[in-house]
Amino acid sequence: MVSSDDSKKLDKSLLFDDSATNDILNDFIDSVLKSTPPQTRAAAGGFNNTVIIGIKEGGVPLADLIKKGIKNHFEIDCELGYVDMTLYRDDPFAVKKPIKSTELPFDIENKDIILVDDVISSGRTVRAAIDEIFDFGRPKSIKLAVLIDKGGRELPVCPDFVGKKIESGKDETIHVDILSKEKHVDKIIKK
Amino acid sequence: MSFDKKDLISINDLTKSDIYYFIETAEEFKKISLKDIKKVPTLRGKTIVNLFYEPSTRTRSSFEIAQKRLSADSLNITISQSSVTKGESLKDTILNLESMKPDAFIVRHHESGASYFISKITKASTINAGDGMNEHPTQCLLDIMTIMEEKRNIGSLKVAIIGDIYHSRVARSDIYGLSKLGAEIYLYGPYSLLPRLKDFKDRRNVKIACSMEEAVKNADVIIMLRIQKERASYYFIPSIEEYRNFFKLTPGLLSLASKDVMVLHPGPVNRDDEIAGSIINENKTRILKQVENGVAVRMACLYILLGVKKQ
C-alpha cells in the first residue's frame, strides 16, 4: 500500500496494538462464523456451498484465517482463492502496480462467495474485484467481509461483516499487519 | 518496477531488469488467455492503430488479439487499400491518423528506422513490429519468455542462431536481447548473409561459428531463420538447393545439440529449406509455444507502454 520511496514523508501512528488487533480479529472471524442461522449451523449446512476469496494483498491472510475458522468449527474445507483486480481498476494506470496473479482454480458457478479484504474505503476495489469474479462465472451470492471500515465510500458498497469501524480522513491510509509476531494496525498520514 | 518510455523501438531501449519486468508481466497476462472470458477491461477506451506495410500472420494477429483481450479498440489499416497506394508519404499518413487521436501505433515497415521516425512525429506510443532489416523487439521478448519458461537462467546458455542473419530483424533483436542477459551466442549461415561482427563489437559473447556442427554442438537453444526472399536474399547464395545442403537443420545435426535443446523459429517456416520437416512434425520445436507467448508479450507491451502515457 505504501511504496518505499515516499515512506520518509509519511507520518505513522499506531492505531491498535497486538492485543486490540487480536480482539478485533477474533470478533471479525466470529461474526462471519455466526452468520448462518443456528439451526443450519448445527448441521453445518451454512458453509457447504461457500467459497472464500481474498483480495490481494491485504485480504489474503484474512481469507486464510476465515477458511481455518470454518474448518475448525464445522469441519468443512472451503475452497480458497485470491483475486488481483489491478486490470479491472477504474483507474488502471493511476496507481501503477505490478500485476499479480488471480488464483481461482475452481468453479464459482452458483457458489456463495465470501469476499475478504483488510480495509474498505471508497469501495472501488471491491467493485473491481466483483467485476473480475463475474468473468469467472456466476456465483449465487457474494458477501463482503472487511476487517477495518475507514469510511469515505464513493460507491454503494456495504460490507456484510466488519471487524472495526473507524473514522479516518481521505489522506490517511490504514495499514493492517496480522502476519508479523506483533499484530498491529497503523494509521499513516501523508504530509 | 516501472517503465517510463512511451515507445518500444529497439530491444536496446530496455535494460536487463526492464526485460525481466516485461516477461513477468507477460506471464501474468498469459493466464487471461486461459480463462473462460478471455478479456479484461484494462485498456477500455484506448484506440490502437495497426499499421502493417508488410505482410504478417503471427505478429499482426497476435497484436490484434492482445488488443481485444485488453478491451482496446483497434483499427487495422490495410496498406494496399489505403491512400499510400496513391502516393501519400509515411509522414503524412501518420499525421493524418494522428488527428484521429489514437493512443498507439503498431508499425511494421519494410524500411529500417521507420518505427523510430514515426515515434518522433507522434504523441502516441509506437511499438516496432518489425522494421526492415533492423529490429523486431516483441519477437525477441517472446523468444526470451519461451526460453525462460524452460531454462530459467539465460546466463549460462549456448544459443545458436542460424540462417539469413544479415537480413533478419529477429536475429538482430535476439542477439541484442539474449547477449544482454548473458547468453553465449553463435551465429552461422552463408558467409554473404552473416552480419559484420563489428556491429556487435561491444558484445564479447557473440561469436561466428565456422561450421553447422560447431554452431549446433551442445547448444541449449537453436534459433533457425528463413531465407528472406523479399529482401533479395537469393542473390546472396548460389542456389536454394545448395543452401539446403549446407545450412538446413537435420535430425542428425540436432542430435549434436544438448539433450534438452529448444528449437525456435520466428516463422514463417519454409519447410525443408532451413529446417527438416520431420523435426517440426515430431514436435521437437517450440514454434507454437512462441506464438502462444506472442499474445501475452504483446499484451504486456501494450499495458506497460500505454500506462506510461496517462501519467
Interface residues (C-beta under 8 A of the other chain):
Chain A: L87 Y88 P92 F93 A94 K96 P98 I99 K100 S101 T102 D131 E132 D135 F136 G137
Chain B: M1 S2 Y21 E24 T25 E28 F29 K31 I32 K35 D36 I37 K39 V40 P41 T42 L43 Y303 L306 G307 K310 Q311
